[in-house]
Amino acid sequence: MHDSDTFERLASYADVLAGELPGTWTSTHLPPDAKADLAEVTDRIWDLDQVAAALAEHPLQQAAVLSRPDGAQLAVLDRHDRDGYFTAAVAPRFLPDEAYRTVPEPNGIALADDPFLGAEQVADALLPRYDTALARVRHIAAASVQPSQPQRVVLTWQPDGSLAAAPATETATAVLAANGFVPEEQTGTYRLSGDDTAAQARAVRETGRQLDAQGITTALQHPSGRIAPTATPAAPSPTPAAPRASTTRTR
């Protein structure tokens, strides 16, 4: 079978699979030239079993990502030992690594070559444990964020060096979003990456300035739990991010 046939076959399989799963799912095919997207999917695969082993031997050449409106995602991958495919849960992009540490991986499964039968396998064997794991991780992530009040936004340091906030008003939400805080819909929190600490510090100062202009104060919650109120907080050095796996998400 030609490579182009292989790529089209996986894309068609994933399209049918998405249409047969419970709920509403869309499918996005990642071809071989989407190297950055394939690398990100590899890093976010939430598996320590057969899918992780397969990826260690055969780096992704293509994949399909199934997405649900609530942010849940599944990856559909080629199998190299026999007909059929693998599917595995994808870890949400914006939740901190610390939230995953006590939650068992919802390891992926091998699928039949028939997408209708594959959809039954996913619905019975993977989705229940994925949804359970996802709910637990989101609960842990939300619990680590200090609640804000209408006249004060609390920015909470996360173990991966990011900052998180749970804004209490639309005004505060708009300011956070305008300054690079990314929403996590299921927890109601907004997160600002700590990958570039200089950019993070500038965003925090500008966030504080804009909130202050709206009569809203800001406060930083340090890892110790101490609250430091300030109108334009300066960003101290964040906790170093936990190492990321080079191939699969070692949650």
C-alpha positions in Angstrom: 0.0 0.0 0.0 1.4 3.4 -0.9 2.1 5.9 1.8 -0.6 8.3 0.4 -3.1 5.5 0.7 -2.0 4.8 4.3 -2.5 8.5 5.2 -5.9 8.7 3.5 -7.0 5.5 5.2 -6.2 6.8 8.7 -8.0 10.1 8.0 -11.1 8.4 6.7 -11.1 5.9 9.7 -10.8 8.8 12.2 -13.6 10.7 10.5 -16.0 7.8 10.8 -14.9 7.1 14.3 -15.6 10.7 15.4 -19.1 10.4 14.0 -19.9 7.2 15.8 -18.6 8.2 19.3 -21.2 9.4 21.9 -21.4 13.1 22.1 -20.0 15.5 19.5 -16.5 15.0 18.2 -14.5 16.5 15.3 -11.5 14.9 13.6 -8.3 16.7 12.5 -5.7 14.8 10.4 -2.0 15.6 11.1 0.1 14.7 8.0 3.8 13.9 8.0 4.8 17.5 7.3 2.9 18.8 10.5 6.0 18.0 12.5 5.5 20.5 15.3 1.9 19.3 15.8 2.9 15.6 15.8 5.6 16.3 18.3 3.1 18.1 20.6 0.6 15.2 20.3 3.4 12.8 21.2 4.3 14.7 24.3 0.7 14.9 25.4 -0.2 11.2 24.9 -1.6 10.2 28.3 -0.4 6.6 28.4 2.2 4.4 30.0 1.2 1.1 28.4 1.1 -0.2 24.9 0.7 3.1 23.1 3.8 4.5 24.9 5.7 1.4 23.9 4.6 1.7 20.3 5.7 5.4 20.1 9.1 4.6 21.6 9.7 2.2 18.7 7.9 4.1 15.9 7.8 7.9 16.2 4.6 9.5 14.8 4.5 9.9 11.0 0.9 10.9 11.0 -2.1 11.0 13.4 -5.6 12.1 13.8 -6.9 14.1 16.8 -10.5 13.8 17.8 -11.8 16.8 19.8 -14.9 17.2 22.0 -16.3 20.7 22.8 -15.4 20.4 26.5 -11.7 20.1 25.6 -11.3 16.3 25.7 -9.1 14.9 22.9 -8.2 11.4 21.6 -5.4 10.6 19.3 -5.7 7.9 16.6 -2.4 6.3 15.6 -1.2 3.7 13.2 -0.3 0.2 14.4 2.9 -1.2 12.9 2.5 -4.8 14.0 -0.9 -5.6 12.5 -4.0 -4.1 11.0 -6.0 -1.6 13.0 -5.1 1.4 15.0 -4.3 2.7 18.5 -6.2 5.4 20.2 -5.1 7.1 23.4 -6.3 10.0 25.5 -4.5 13.4 25.1 -3.6 15.4 28.2 -5.1 18.9 28.2 -2.6 21.5 27.1 -3.1 24.1 29.8 -3.3 22.1 33.1 -0.1 22.0 35.2 1.9 18.8 35.4 1.5 18.7 39.2 -2.3 18.1 38.8 -1.6 14.7 37.1 0.8 13.2 39.6 -1.7 11.3 41.7 -4.1 10.4 38.8 -3.6 7.1 37.0 -3.1 7.3 33.2 -6.2 6.4 31.2 -4.1 4.1 29.0 -5.0 3.8 25.4 -6.4 0.7 23.5 -5.9 -1.1 20.3 -8.8 -0.7 17.8 -10.3 -3.0 15.3 -9.8 -2.1 11.6 -13.6 -1.5 11.4 -14.3 2.1 12.7 -17.9 1.2 13.8 -16.5 -1.6 16.0 -13.7 0.7 17.0 -16.2 3.3 18.2 -17.8 0.7 20.5 -14.4 -0.2 21.9 -13.6 3.4 22.7 -17.0 4.1 24.2 -16.9 1.0 26.4 -13.2 0.7 27.3 -11.5 4.1 27.0 -14.0 7.0 27.4 -15.2 6.1 30.9 -11.8 6.0 32.5 -10.6 9.0 30.4 -13.6 11.1 31.6 -12.9 10.0 35.2 -9.2 10.9 35.0 -9.9 14.2 33.3 -12.4 15.2 36.0 -10.0 14.4 38.8 -7.1 16.3 37.2 -9.3 19.4 36.5 -10.5 19.3 40.1 -7.0 19.2 41.5 -5.9 22.0 39.2 -8.9 24.2 40.2 -8.3 23.5 43.9 -4.8 24.9 43.6 -6.0 28.3 42.6 -6.9 30.9 45.2 -10.4 32.3 44.5 -10.7 35.9 43.5 -13.2 38.5 44.6 -15.0 41.1 42.5 -12.5 43.8 43.6 -9.4 41.6 43.8 -7.8 39.1 41.5 -5.4 36.6 43.0 -2.6 35.2 40.8 -1.5 31.8 42.1 2.0 30.4 41.3 1.8 26.8 39.9 4.4 24.1 40.3 5.3 24.3 36.6 6.1 28.0 36.9 2.8 29.3 35.4 0.4 31.7 37.1 -3.3 30.9 37.5 -6.3 33.0 38.4 -10.0 32.4 38.8 -11.5 35.8 37.9 -14.8 36.7 39.6 -16.0 39.4 37.1 -16.2 39.8 33.3 -14.0 42.8 33.5 -11.2 40.9 35.2 -11.7 38.0 32.8 -11.3 40.4 29.8 -8.1 41.9 31.2 -6.5 38.5 31.9 -7.4 37.2 28.4 -6.0 40.4 26.8 -2.7 39.8 28.6 -2.0 36.2 27.6 -3.9 34.3 30.3 -5.4 31.2 28.6 -8.8 29.9 29.7 -9.3 26.3 30.9 -13.1 26.0 30.4 -13.8 23.1 32.7 -12.2 24.7 35.7 -13.0 28.4 35.1 -9.3 29.3 35.6 -7.0 31.3 33.4 -3.3 30.5 33.1 -0.2 32.4 32.1 2.7 30.3 30.9 6.1 30.6 32.7 8.1 29.3 29.7 9.4 32.9 29.1 9.8 34.5 32.5 10.6 38.0 31.2 7.4 37.9 29.0 5.5 36.6 32.0 6.7 39.4 34.2 5.7 42.0 31.6 2.3 40.5 31.3 1.7 40.4 35.0 2.7 44.1 35.4 0.4 45.1 32.5 -2.4 43.0 34.0 -2.0 44.7 37.3 -2.0 48.2 35.7 -5.1 47.5 33.7 -7.0 46.0 36.6 -6.0 48.9 38.9 -7.5 51.3 36.3 -10.8 49.4 36.7 -10.6 49.7 40.5 -9.5 46.0 40.9 -6.4 45.2 43.0 -4.2 42.2 42.3 -2.4 39.8 44.7 0.3 37.1 44.2 -0.1 33.9 46.1 3.4 32.4 46.6 4.0 28.6 46.8 4.1 29.0 50.6 0.5 30.2 50.5 1.4 33.8 51.6 -0.7 36.4 49.8 1.2 39.5 48.7 -1.3 42.3 47.6 0.0 44.7 45.0 -1.5 46.9 42.3 1.2 46.1 39.8 2.9 42.9 41.0 6.5 42.1 39.9 7.0 38.5 39.1 9.5 36.6 41.3 11.4 33.6 40.0 8.9 30.8 39.5 9.3 27.2 40.7 11.3 25.3 38.1 9.0 23.3 35.7 9.0 19.6 36.1 10.9 17.7 33.4 8.7 16.7 30.4 9.0 13.3 28.9 10.7 13.2 25.5 8.1 10.8 23.9 5.0 10.3 26.0 3.2 12.1 28.8 4.5 10.4 32.0 1.6 11.4 34.2 
